[in-house]
Amino acid sequence: MSTERKPRHLVGLVLVGMGAVAIALVYQLIRVQFGPYVPFFAGREEMPGIKETLPPVRGLIFDRDGRLMATNKPWYLVEVEIRHLTERSRIEIPVLLAALLTLPYEDLQDQIDKFWEPRAEARIRLTAVNDSGLRLPIWIDQGAHDVIEDLNESNSDEIVLDGLYLVPNSRRFYPAGRIAGHVMGFVNQEGQGYYGIEGYYDDWLSGRPIEIERVYIPPEARLQPNPPAGVNLVLTIDLEVQEMVEAVLERAVQNSLSVGGQIIVMDPGNGEILAMAAWPQLDPNNYDPWLTQDTDIPLPIGPAVVGQYEPGSTFKVLTMAAAVDAGVVEPYDIYVDTGMIEIGGHQVQNWDEGVWGPQTMVECLANSLNVCLAHVGAEKLGAVLLYPYLSAFGIGQPTGIDLEGELPGQLRTPRHPDWTEADLGTNSFGQGVSVTPIQLITAVAAIPNGGVLVQPHVVRQIVGPRGVYWPSPSELGRPLQPETAATVADMLWESLQGESSNVRVEGYELAGKTGTAQIATGFGYDPRWTIASFVGWGPVADPRFVVLVRLDRPGASPWGSEVAAPVFEEIVARLVVLMEIPPDSVRDAQASAG
């Protein structure tokens, strides 16, 4: 055969082969359509499919600068198909899992053996006991999954894993860990959000699951829709500010020997929460300890919105603001303090049981005189004026912040069956009335905001399939006239100069008030423990932030001026740098030049 005819011969063989394949395919198509299998496929087509619910992908959460705060990671549930187990895999599966996941071998072996003999269930989900004593399903991450799959696919005689199945799922993951944990809340193993952002926006984040029917015809089975994913959220939280505040709070709790504490940083102009920290911290990646805590003092999740307490002297800011706005006092009116005042048969004394003599209203705030403020509330304002003002500040009402579980606090008015005239005096300086930290900071923020009460919020932007939505700041009311707000701000700036040398940030004028509150119990007030606090803002001429510091049961000192005021000072010193706020002199020079 010549070399020229050889390629032609090979081409001919290829063409013949391709023709044979084509004929076989045509024959098979005709056989399927009209052959003996027609009734089988027709029956399959008429059979109802398997109904299944497809969960959507949960939406992501970012801080105000786009840093990821909540996402979803692939995780796997560990299950065993009993009917697929062999004598050998029944032993080797628990050996592998015990070594890889650091779990007790005996417990795993017992779970498998329980169902091995009777084979009462087709498949079981393996569980383990966590540190809190709860028995929960075993979850493994992608790394452990890959190790097991590599062993399973190696076909090695060294280990047999017949019957072991890793069921894919997704699990919520928080890259920042404990940072802002109380703000985030958490998502349980069933994919439901609880507390904080995850609880409040659960329906939005989780999206809408869809019902599908898995049919038996492969081409149609592939034409199933995907469930719409949940929306993404962009928070008002600044992760840098949040991290700074959490670090300062941790040191403050340790140095003051407190059992806990909270710090909130808020923009008074629009109600945006820049940071909201609480100690002890909540790790949303490991929330079980919070659900099984065994302590004398229960630790709530999200104490900024559920931690009700009597605020003490920080509340005097609202009483004085109401009195100035109502025109019943002026900043330099004189009150002669005798160290005691009787209201409704109840005697009120100053914090130091001292007699302070003639005092201006500014000095009453600077020296935090209970007697003076009880006089202002009971004898100058009276119930007819005081309680409407406090209600206008939002006391006794939820702020509506977008965090799950907010409590309204408590404000007894003359309409309440338990109200007495003595309440009029004690309420004026922050006793007999309860607030949450978010409630108090929102009320006080109306002063640097020109008398306007703005609803606090932690979501800045909602990103969904239909576009981006920017929630607008919501005005809750105007408890003060702008002129009153400016006057009270000046009073608090001036009073701060004499009240505490622990609040000085070079180059910035600040305003604020300390608080030392007694803790109410079922048997009166605790004789030892207090809640030390400070609320303030700055710069006074151009308010950019309001900060609330609360320390629970400080052991080093009971006084807010000694343990809470220095914390405020440290936060502000760092905050002006992170927020790039120029000193007052620079801002004034820029304003003059402009």
URVENLIN-V899596 format. One record per residue. N is the residue number from 0. PSI is psi in radians with two decimals (* if undefined). Layout:
n:N psi:PSI
n:N psi:PSI
This chain:
n:0 psi:2.34
n:1 psi:2.79
n:2 psi:-0.42
n:3 psi:-0.59
n:4 psi:-0.31
n:5 psi:-0.83
n:6 psi:-0.65
n:7 psi:-0.67
n:8 psi:-0.73
n:9 psi:-0.71
n:10 psi:-0.69
n:11 psi:-0.73
n:12 psi:-0.70
n:13 psi:-0.75
n:14 psi:-0.69
n:15 psi:-0.74
n:16 psi:-0.77
n:17 psi:-0.66
n:18 psi:-0.70
n:19 psi:-0.70
n:20 psi:-0.74
n:21 psi:-0.73
n:22 psi:-0.70
n:23 psi:-0.69
n:24 psi:-0.77
n:25 psi:-0.73
n:26 psi:-0.73
n:27 psi:-0.67
n:28 psi:-0.75
n:29 psi:-0.67
n:30 psi:-0.69
n:31 psi:-0.72
n:32 psi:-0.63
n:33 psi:0.01
n:34 psi:-2.86
n:35 psi:-0.21
n:36 psi:-0.03
n:37 psi:-0.83
n:38 psi:-0.61
n:39 psi:-0.88
n:40 psi:-0.62
n:41 psi:-0.71
n:42 psi:-0.69
n:43 psi:-0.69
n:44 psi:-0.60
n:45 psi:-0.27
n:46 psi:2.42
n:47 psi:2.50
n:48 psi:3.13
n:49 psi:2.09
n:50 psi:2.40
n:51 psi:2.51
n:52 psi:2.16
n:53 psi:2.02
n:54 psi:2.51
n:55 psi:3.00
n:56 psi:2.25
n:57 psi:2.45
n:58 psi:2.73
n:59 psi:2.79
n:60 psi:2.31
n:61 psi:2.76
n:62 psi:-3.13
n:63 psi:-0.37
n:64 psi:0.27
n:65 psi:0.21
n:66 psi:2.31
n:67 psi:2.27
n:68 psi:-0.35
n:69 psi:2.28
n:70 psi:-3.02
n:71 psi:2.34
n:72 psi:2.55
n:73 psi:2.22
n:74 psi:2.90
n:75 psi:2.40
n:76 psi:2.49
n:77 psi:2.07
n:78 psi:2.74
n:79 psi:2.19
n:80 psi:1.89
n:81 psi:-0.73
n:82 psi:-0.29
n:83 psi:-0.09
n:84 psi:2.57
n:85 psi:2.96
n:86 psi:-0.63
n:87 psi:-0.78
n:88 psi:-0.48
n:89 psi:-0.47
n:90 psi:-0.68
n:91 psi:-0.44
n:92 psi:-0.91
n:93 psi:-0.51
n:94 psi:-0.81
n:95 psi:-0.86
n:96 psi:-0.66
n:97 psi:-0.71
n:98 psi:-0.72
n:99 psi:-0.66
n:100 psi:0.06
n:101 psi:0.98
n:102 psi:2.71
n:103 psi:2.16
n:104 psi:-0.74
n:105 psi:-0.68
n:106 psi:-0.78
n:107 psi:-0.75
n:108 psi:-0.72
n:109 psi:-0.68
n:110 psi:-0.72
n:111 psi:-0.75
n:112 psi:-0.52
n:113 psi:-0.61
n:114 psi:-0.07
n:115 psi:-0.82
n:116 psi:-1.03
n:117 psi:-0.38
n:118 psi:0.84
n:119 psi:-0.42
n:120 psi:2.54
n:121 psi:-0.67
n:122 psi:2.46
n:123 psi:2.63
n:124 psi:2.13
n:125 psi:2.51
n:126 psi:2.96
n:127 psi:2.72
n:128 psi:2.21
n:129 psi:-3.05
n:130 psi:-0.41
n:131 psi:0.07
n:132 psi:0.10
n:133 psi:2.45
n:134 psi:2.04
n:135 psi:2.73
n:136 psi:2.58
n:137 psi:2.17
n:138 psi:2.45
n:139 psi:2.61
n:140 psi:-3.08
n:141 psi:-0.63
n:142 psi:-0.84
n:143 psi:-0.65
n:144 psi:-0.79
n:145 psi:-0.66
n:146 psi:-0.82
n:147 psi:-0.73
n:148 psi:-0.69
n:149 psi:-0.73
n:150 psi:-0.67
n:151 psi:-0.58
n:152 psi:-0.11
n:153 psi:-0.24
n:154 psi:0.54
n:155 psi:2.59
n:156 psi:-0.10
n:157 psi:-0.56
n:158 psi:2.43
n:159 psi:2.20
n:160 psi:0.49
n:161 psi:2.28
n:162 psi:-0.15
n:163 psi:2.22
n:164 psi:2.39
n:165 psi:1.92
n:166 psi:2.06
n:167 psi:2.50
n:168 psi:3.04
n:169 psi:2.63
n:170 psi:2.50
n:171 psi:2.42
n:172 psi:2.39
n:173 psi:1.80
n:174 psi:-0.53
n:175 psi:-0.05
n:176 psi:-2.12
n:177 psi:-0.28
n:178 psi:2.14
n:179 psi:0.44
n:180 psi:-0.69
n:181 psi:-0.49
n:182 psi:-0.71
n:183 psi:-0.68
n:184 psi:-2.70
n:185 psi:2.95
n:186 psi:2.23
n:187 psi:-3.10
n:188 psi:-0.30
n:189 psi:0.05
n:190 psi:0.28
n:191 psi:2.35
n:192 psi:2.48
n:193 psi:2.45
n:194 psi:2.85
n:195 psi:-2.55
n:196 psi:-0.79
n:197 psi:-0.63
n:198 psi:-0.78
n:199 psi:-0.73
n:200 psi:0.43
n:201 psi:-0.83
n:202 psi:-0.65
n:203 psi:-0.75
n:204 psi:-0.65
n:205 psi:-0.27
n:206 psi:-2.85
n:207 psi:1.99
n:208 psi:2.67
n:209 psi:2.62
n:210 psi:2.22
n:211 psi:2.87
n:212 psi:1.96
n:213 psi:1.91
n:214 psi:2.96
n:215 psi:-0.23
n:216 psi:2.00
n:217 psi:-0.81
n:218 psi:-0.66
n:219 psi:-0.54
n:220 psi:-0.47
n:221 psi:-0.19
n:222 psi:0.71
n:223 psi:2.40
n:224 psi:2.73
n:225 psi:2.46
n:226 psi:2.52
n:227 psi:2.28
n:228 psi:2.78
n:229 psi:2.86
n:230 psi:2.75
n:231 psi:2.56
n:232 psi:2.41
n:233 psi:2.12
n:234 psi:2.85
n:235 psi:-0.24
n:236 psi:2.33
n:237 psi:1.97
n:238 psi:-0.60
n:239 psi:-0.79
n:240 psi:-0.72
n:241 psi:-0.80
n:242 psi:-0.72
n:243 psi:-0.82
n:244 psi:-0.71
n:245 psi:-0.70
n:246 psi:-0.75
n:247 psi:-0.74
n:248 psi:-0.73
n:249 psi:-0.79
n:250 psi:-0.69
n:251 psi:-0.73
n:252 psi:-0.75
n:253 psi:-0.80
n:254 psi:-0.58
n:255 psi:-0.04
n:256 psi:0.70
n:257 psi:2.81
n:258 psi:-0.25
n:259 psi:-3.11
n:260 psi:2.94
n:261 psi:2.63
n:262 psi:2.33
n:263 psi:2.36
n:264 psi:2.18
n:265 psi:2.53
n:266 psi:2.00
n:267 psi:-0.36
n:268 psi:-0.58
n:269 psi:0.01
n:270 psi:0.14
n:271 psi:2.31
n:272 psi:1.98
n:273 psi:-0.52
n:274 psi:2.53
n:275 psi:1.79
n:276 psi:2.61
n:277 psi:2.54
n:278 psi:2.33
n:279 psi:2.63
n:280 psi:2.69
n:281 psi:2.21
n:282 psi:1.82
n:283 psi:-0.26
n:284 psi:-0.26
n:285 psi:1.31
n:286 psi:-0.10
n:287 psi:-0.75
n:288 psi:-0.52
n:289 psi:-0.44
n:290 psi:-0.22
n:291 psi:0.41
n:292 psi:2.48
n:293 psi:1.42
n:294 psi:2.77
n:295 psi:-0.62
n:296 psi:1.84
n:297 psi:2.37
n:298 psi:1.96
n:299 psi:2.71
n:300 psi:2.28
n:301 psi:0.91
n:302 psi:-0.35
n:303 psi:-0.46
n:304 psi:-0.19
n:305 psi:-0.17
n:306 psi:1.43
n:307 psi:2.46
n:308 psi:2.80
n:309 psi:2.11
n:310 psi:-0.39
n:311 psi:-2.45
n:312 psi:-0.38
n:313 psi:-0.43
n:314 psi:-0.35
n:315 psi:-0.43
n:316 psi:-0.77
n:317 psi:-0.71
n:318 psi:-0.82
n:319 psi:-0.68
n:320 psi:-0.72
n:321 psi:-0.74
n:322 psi:-0.71
n:323 psi:-0.74
n:324 psi:-0.65
n:325 psi:-0.17
n:326 psi:0.29
n:327 psi:-0.29
n:328 psi:2.79
n:329 psi:2.79
n:330 psi:-0.59
n:331 psi:0.34
n:332 psi:2.54
n:333 psi:2.33
n:334 psi:2.28
n:335 psi:1.91
n:336 psi:2.14
n:337 psi:0.08
n:338 psi:-0.07
n:339 psi:2.52
n:340 psi:2.47
n:341 psi:2.21
n:342 psi:2.08
n:343 psi:0.56
n:344 psi:0.06
n:345 psi:2.27
n:346 psi:2.26
n:347 psi:2.30
n:348 psi:2.89
n:349 psi:2.88
n:350 psi:-0.54
n:351 psi:0.12
n:352 psi:0.41
n:353 psi:2.94
n:354 psi:2.09
n:355 psi:-0.16
n:356 psi:-2.66
n:357 psi:2.25
n:358 psi:2.35
n:359 psi:2.95
n:360 psi:-0.59
n:361 psi:-0.75
n:362 psi:-0.55
n:363 psi:-0.68
n:364 psi:-0.75
n:365 psi:-0.68
n:366 psi:0.02
n:367 psi:0.97
n:368 psi:1.99
n:369 psi:-0.73
n:370 psi:-0.77
n:371 psi:-0.79
n:372 psi:-0.56
n:373 psi:-0.66
n:374 psi:-0.79
n:375 psi:-0.79
n:376 psi:-0.78
n:377 psi:-0.70
n:378 psi:-0.45
n:379 psi:-0.87
n:380 psi:-0.92
n:381 psi:2.93
n:382 psi:-0.57
n:383 psi:-0.57
n:384 psi:-0.72
n:385 psi:-0.89
n:386 psi:-0.66
n:387 psi:-0.64
n:388 psi:-0.79
n:389 psi:-0.67
n:390 psi:-0.66
n:391 psi:-0.50
n:392 psi:-0.09
n:393 psi:0.18
n:394 psi:2.35
n:395 psi:0.14
n:396 psi:2.54
n:397 psi:2.57
n:398 psi:-0.36
n:399 psi:0.27
n:400 psi:2.56
n:401 psi:1.04
n:402 psi:2.40
n:403 psi:2.45
n:404 psi:0.25
n:405 psi:2.40
n:406 psi:2.68
n:407 psi:-0.09
n:408 psi:-2.93
n:409 psi:2.26
n:410 psi:1.90
n:411 psi:2.25
n:412 psi:3.01
n:413 psi:-0.30
n:414 psi:-0.26
n:415 psi:2.38
n:416 psi:-0.41
n:417 psi:0.01
n:418 psi:2.46
n:419 psi:2.89
n:420 psi:-0.48
n:421 psi:-0.53
n:422 psi:-0.58
n:423 psi:-0.69
n:424 psi:-0.83
n:425 psi:-0.62
n:426 psi:-0.55
n:427 psi:-0.46
n:428 psi:0.41
n:429 psi:0.35
n:430 psi:2.61
n:431 psi:0.16
n:432 psi:2.41
n:433 psi:2.52
n:434 psi:2.92
n:435 psi:2.78
n:436 psi:-0.70
n:437 psi:-0.57
n:438 psi:-0.78
n:439 psi:-0.78
n:440 psi:-0.57
n:441 psi:-0.75
n:442 psi:-0.83
n:443 psi:-0.58
n:444 psi:-0.31
n:445 psi:-0.45
n:446 psi:-0.96
n:447 psi:-0.24
n:448 psi:0.41
n:449 psi:0.45
n:450 psi:0.03
n:451 psi:2.23
n:452 psi:2.12
n:453 psi:2.43
n:454 psi:2.24
n:455 psi:2.61
n:456 psi:2.73
n:457 psi:-0.09
n:458 psi:2.18
n:459 psi:-0.51
n:460 psi:2.40
n:461 psi:2.11
n:462 psi:1.94
n:463 psi:-3.12
n:464 psi:-0.36
n:465 psi:0.11
n:466 psi:-2.82
n:467 psi:2.33
n:468 psi:2.25
n:469 psi:1.86
n:470 psi:2.38
n:471 psi:2.55
n:472 psi:2.37
n:473 psi:2.18
n:474 psi:2.20
n:475 psi:-0.24
n:476 psi:3.10
n:477 psi:1.40
n:478 psi:-0.39
n:479 psi:2.64
n:480 psi:2.64
n:481 psi:-0.67
n:482 psi:-0.66
n:483 psi:-0.77
n:484 psi:-0.74
n:485 psi:-0.71
n:486 psi:-0.81
n:487 psi:-0.65
n:488 psi:-0.74
n:489 psi:-0.69
n:490 psi:-0.74
n:491 psi:-0.53
n:492 psi:-0.82
n:493 psi:-0.72
n:494 psi:-0.52
n:495 psi:-0.47
n:496 psi:-0.59
n:497 psi:-0.34
n:498 psi:-0.72
n:499 psi:2.20
n:500 psi:0.00
n:501 psi:0.03
n:502 psi:1.55
n:503 psi:2.05
n:504 psi:1.93
n:505 psi:2.19
n:506 psi:-0.06
n:507 psi:2.28
n:508 psi:2.26
n:509 psi:2.74
n:510 psi:2.63
n:511 psi:-3.12
n:512 psi:2.38
n:513 psi:2.88
n:514 psi:2.40
n:515 psi:1.86
n:516 psi:2.41
n:517 psi:2.72
n:518 psi:2.08
n:519 psi:2.42
n:520 psi:-3.14
n:521 psi:-0.14
n:522 psi:0.61
n:523 psi:-2.66
n:524 psi:2.48
n:525 psi:2.23
n:526 psi:-0.24
n:527 psi:-0.90
n:528 psi:2.66
n:529 psi:3.03
n:530 psi:2.02
n:531 psi:2.36
n:532 psi:2.94
n:533 psi:2.39
n:534 psi:2.30
n:535 psi:3.06
n:536 psi:3.03
n:537 psi:3.03
n:538 psi:2.61
n:539 psi:-0.70
n:540 psi:-0.39
n:541 psi:1.31
n:542 psi:2.20
n:543 psi:-0.29
n:544 psi:2.62
n:545 psi:2.38
n:546 psi:2.29
n:547 psi:2.23
n:548 psi:2.27
n:549 psi:2.25
n:550 psi:2.18
n:551 psi:2.16
n:552 psi:0.96
n:553 psi:2.32
n:554 psi:-0.41
n:555 psi:-0.67
n:556 psi:2.49
n:557 psi:-0.20
n:558 psi:2.36
n:559 psi:-0.59
n:560 psi:-0.44
n:561 psi:-0.53
n:562 psi:-0.53
n:563 psi:-0.68
n:564 psi:-0.77
n:565 psi:-0.53
n:566 psi:-0.75
n:567 psi:-0.78
n:568 psi:-0.78
n:569 psi:-0.70
n:570 psi:-0.80
n:571 psi:-0.72
n:572 psi:-0.61
n:573 psi:-0.58
n:574 psi:-0.71
n:575 psi:-0.46
n:576 psi:-0.86
n:577 psi:-0.63
n:578 psi:-0.02
n:579 psi:0.87
n:580 psi:2.05
n:581 psi:2.70
n:582 psi:2.81
n:583 psi:-0.71
n:584 psi:-0.70
n:585 psi:-0.75
n:586 psi:-0.70
n:587 psi:-0.70
n:588 psi:-0.70
n:589 psi:-0.69
n:590 psi:-0.67
n:591 psi:-0.70
n:592 psi:-0.56
n:593 psi:*
